[in-house]
Structure formats: structure tokens, C-alpha cells
Amino acid sequence: MVVVVFHNDLIAHNHWEGHPESPMRLQALQRKLEKEGLLDIHVTAKEVGEEALLRIHSRRMIDKVKGGKGIPLDPDTMLREETFSLACLSAGVAMEAVRRTMEGEPAIALTRPPGHHAGPDYSSGFCYFNNIALAADAAGVRVAIVDIDAHHGNGTQDIFYERDDVLYISLHEEGIFPGTGRVEETGSGKGEGYNVNIPLPHGAGNRSFTEAMDRIIEPIVKQYRPELLLVSLGVDAHYADRYSTLRVNSSVYLEMCRRLIAIAPEGRITFVLEGGYHLRATAEVVHGIIAHLRGEESRSEYVDESEEPPQAARYLQRAYELHSQHWDL
């Protein structure tokens, strides 16, 4: 079975009218799960405390989020009076999902605000605290994080860049926000080789995601032998989403997730929601994951195929050759 973790209070989080990371994201997911008869499997969570935040984030950063009232952190990220408690609650949703997984139940955390752009000492890109990093650290075991958001998880990378107890793999579009995630960024010190970036060019899609899974992601995760597998589930690489130029359809998204479920150690896997701004496409993928974990079928509406740029193969080959220096690929 599967546990869905969310909290209705997270719908109250709002940057400003018309912002892509809007309350409608969770509302659309709720409607989809209710329509499919799955809303009754959810559990709620509580806010994470400052002691846990301090294991990942600086006191200066925490106080900045805590004290924000109607001021922007950056052009895309607003601080309001309720931001701190809602960001703590979003992190608590991720941590509760991982706790359930460590007790034997795969889980999906419907987190918002998202988290993977929040680093040790900064918040940005719709993110305040790094939900998946806080959950990984709290698990206290050997963790692999696979990030399939269209945008590189610069915050997650920076948090774990010098650690070997957390493997971070990011499959993302090159050249869009936040402009990080070069293939040459492979970690440092004890973390050398444990940071795996797979940047893709504009227009890459189904074939590139599948090949990256075949040649790089699955072999590395298997060799790393984590005790827990976490997925930063961004659905903005979807062709229906206008916040990247990647062209992945729902079927390939779901196949990636099914394969990650298949290699999770003893079924210990948690999906943590990041981006994904086309409401129906995101809901379709999230529902498909839940249905698969329940042993049920799901149907996808967004299954278009498209041509990929010829340079996509070169990007993947470069990543394959570089990461082969650290892993048997």
C-alpha cells in the first residue's frame, strides 16, 4: 500500500495573485484523488521544529524567513507573516512521509511550498526550507535522492555536496533557473562522486529521460545501495508545463517512477513534491504513482511524443563518460 501525506493548511500558502506556485496546485491534486476514491488514504503532519531546521539551515536564514512580512526574498519568492509556519509544515509533511516509509510504507508527500532550491544559508525559487534534505537527514540512514524536476536542485546539491551518506542525482534542463547543475559538479571531499548532475538541452524529452535512467541513474543507485530512496518529484519537465522546454509525457514520467520503485531498498521509497505547474498533468502523474503503489491501473491523457534535438545524445554521452570515472557504468 501507500501513504499520502499532506495538510489542508498548506493551501493557504500564497505568494501573490497569478503566481505559478499557487494554492490551486494542491487543490487540483485533492480533486483528482477524491475523484479516484483515494483521498481517504491520506494522513496529516505537524510543523517541524527549529532544532531540526538547524541541522540543515543556518540560524540567519531561519530568522530571515521567520521575520518576513510582505517582502520578497527574490523576484519570485514572497515572505509573508504566515510563511514561516507553513514552510515548517511543508517540511513536516516530508518528514512524516519518510517516517512512515521507514516503518514499511511507501509514501508520497504533497509538499508546498517546495524545497529543493533552499540551501544551507539561502531560500529562493519558491522554496524556503529544503523539505527533502530535512527528511533525508532525519532518517539517519544511507539515502539516495533522485531529482526529476526540470530545474536543478541547487539547494539539495549544496547541502550534501561534501557528504557520502547522501547520493544526489539531478536530471534537469540546462540554462534555466537557477543556472546551476553543471555535469562537472560531482561533489568534493568525502562527497566526491556522490553528486551526479545530468543536464539536458532545450527540447529533450522521453528518449533522453529513458536513456538517462538506463545508462546512469539506475546503475548508480544500485551500486550505491541506499537504505532509503527519495524522489524530488517535479512534474515541470512535462511537455504540457510552460516553465521548461523539456518534452516528457506522462507515460515516461510514470515509467521512471515505476523503475525507481522497483529498485528501492525493501520498498523504502518516498516521493516529495517539488515543481509542476500544469494542474492536470501534475495530478495525472501523482495519481499514477499512487495507483501503481496500490497495485492498480491508471490511464494517462498526456502521452504525446516529440522529436528531440540532436545534441541531446551528446549531453547524455558526456554525463555518462564523466560519471563513469566514479561508477561502473
C-alpha positions, 0 to 999 in steps of 0.5 A: 500500500501507500501513504499520502501525506499532506495538510489542508493548511498548506493551501493557504500558502500564497505568494501573490495573485497569478503566481505559478506556485499557487494554492490551486496546485494542491487543490487540483491534486485533492480533486483528482484523488477524491475523484479516484476514491483515494483521498481517504488514504491520506494522513496529516503532519505537524510543523517541524521544529527549529532544532531540526531546521538547524541541522540543515539551515543556518540560524540567519536564514531561519530568522530571515524567513521567520521575520518576513512580512510582505517582502520578497526574498527574490523576484519570485519568492514572497515572505509573508507573516504566515510563511514561516509556519507553513514552510515548517509544515511543508517540511513536516509533511516530508518528514512524516512521509519518510517516517512512515516509509521507514516503518514499511510504507511507501509514501508520497508527500504533497509538499508546498511550498517546495524545497529543493532550491533552499540551501544551507544559508539561502531560500529562493525559487519558491522554496524556503526550507529544503523539505527533502534534505530535512527528511533525508537527514532525519532518517539517519540512514544511507539515502539516495535522492533522485531529482526529476524536476526540470530545474536543478536542485541547487539547494539539495546539491549544496547541502550534501555536496561534501557528504557520502551518506547522501547520493544526489542525482539531478536530471534537469534542463540546462540554462534555466533557473537557477543556472546551476547543475553543471555535469562537472559538479560531482561533489568534493571531499568525502562527497566526491562522486556522490553528486551526479548532475545530468543536464539536458538541452532545450527540447529533450524529452522521453528518449533522453529521460529513458536513456538517462535512467538506463545508462546512469541513474539506475546503475548508480543507485544500485551500486550505491545501495541506499537504505532509503530512496527519495524522489524530488518529484517535479512534474515541470519537465512535462511537455504540457508545463510552460516553465521548461522546454523539456518534452516528457509525457506522462507515460515516461514520467510514470515509467521512471517512477515505476523503475525507481520503485522497483529498485528501492531498498525493501520498498523504502521509497518516498516521493516529495513534491517539488515543481509542476505547474500544469494542474492536470498533468501534475495530478495525472502523474501523482495519481499514477504513482499512487495507483501503481503503489496500490497495485492498480491501473491508471490511464494517462491523457498526456502521452504525446511524443516529440522529436528531440534535438540532436545534441541531446545524445551528446549531453547524455554521452558526456554525463555518462563518460564523466560519471563513469570515472566514479561508477561502473557504468 
